[in-house]
Amino acid sequence: MLCCNEVSERPIQAVATRFIEPLANYAGATVVLIPAVVHACDAAALVGRLDGLLLTGSRSNVAGSRYGAARDAETLLDEQRDEVALDLAGRMIEAGRSVFGICRGLQELNVLFGGTLTDALRDDHHRAIHDETRYEDLFDHYHDVELVAGGVLSATTVEQRLSVNSVHRQGIDRLGAGLQVEALAADDGLVEAFSARPCGGDVLAVQWHPEWDAGRSPASRAFFGLIGKSLGTRSTFGHASSP
């Protein structure tokens, strides 16, 4: 589990507990915390110790310099997380290990595969995180997504249209090379999930937050079930953290 850099009087490494619990409960994973500190993370050594990697959401955005954007939107960046996440995820994929993404994690993986991001998202499609937003209200904005027939996610549920939460400032602009679309936003066609299997390991990412409602949503539990199926039930699992 790759932490985020939380900026405060004393910078700290942080990860939300809500990502850990469904990995343990529904994927049978043993979670390991990895600092998002470039000089403290030996990605090459970690690849040999981790069975899989989950890149999660975050209050920060991926820096525009990672995908050729002329400038960044007025928002929080975490460039050390960018560096560690992209390096570690790339090495894991090359080694045939499974890598999964949630929210920022989907955006990082799209950039890793050569795609680009946009911050030109409709206000009724998503909701960005604001400092004054109460934690319990972060994920109460929902919209529908259509699962692509024959996809990995489609095979896990009889429901081909899901209502999912939406909490993000960035979204996919150009899809990365070799990524297969798994879900599209019903209202504007934004890519909401993708998959790939480039080097023998599974790559699967979603824009929404299945960890938030996994206890009551079969579709969200199915996402973590796919992680468990990919890794085996008692796996050591790396993970990048969220808001």
C-alpha positions, 0 to 999 in steps of 0.5 A: 500500500503506497501512502500519500504525502499529507501536507501539514505542519509536519508532513506525514505519510497517510492512508485511509483505513477504508481501503484496507478493510475491504482488501482484507475482508473481500480479497483476503489480502495482507496489506503492507504500507509503502512510503510515497517518498522517492529516496525511501522506496526501492521499487525494484526490490519491492517488486520481488516482495509484492504479489499485487499493487492497488493505487487508490484515490487521493485529495491530490491530482496527478501533475500535468507534467506527467502527461504533457499538460501545459499547466496544472489546475488550481489544485493540490499536487503530490509529485512524490506519489506520482513518481513512486506510483508510476515507477512501482506500478510500471515495474510490477506490470513488467514483472507480470504482477497484478495492478489495480486502481481506484480514482487517482489510481485509474488516472495514474495507470492511464498516464502510465500507459501513455494516456492523458487527463482532463480537468474539464469535467461537468459539475453534475457528473463529478464532485471535487473534494473541498476542504469544508466537505464533511468526511461522511458527505464526500461520497454522496454524489452518484451517477450511472455508468454502463458496463461494456458487454463481455468485459471483466466487470460485466462478468461479475454482475447481472446489472449492466448499469450501475449507480456509482459515487463520483469524487474527482477533479480529473478524468480520462481525456485520451485513453492509454495504449492497450487499455480496454474500456470496461465502463462508460459514464451514461451521461457524457461517455467519460471512461470510468473503468478499464482493464488490460493484461499486458505482461501476464498480470491483471490491470483493472481500474475504476474511477469511482470508490468501491471501497466506500460502500463495499459492505452494502454493494454487491458490485463493489464487493465484486471488484475486491473479489476480482483482486482476490481472484487475481492474487490468491486468497492469502497474498501480500498486497501493496496499495496507494492511498486516498482522501 
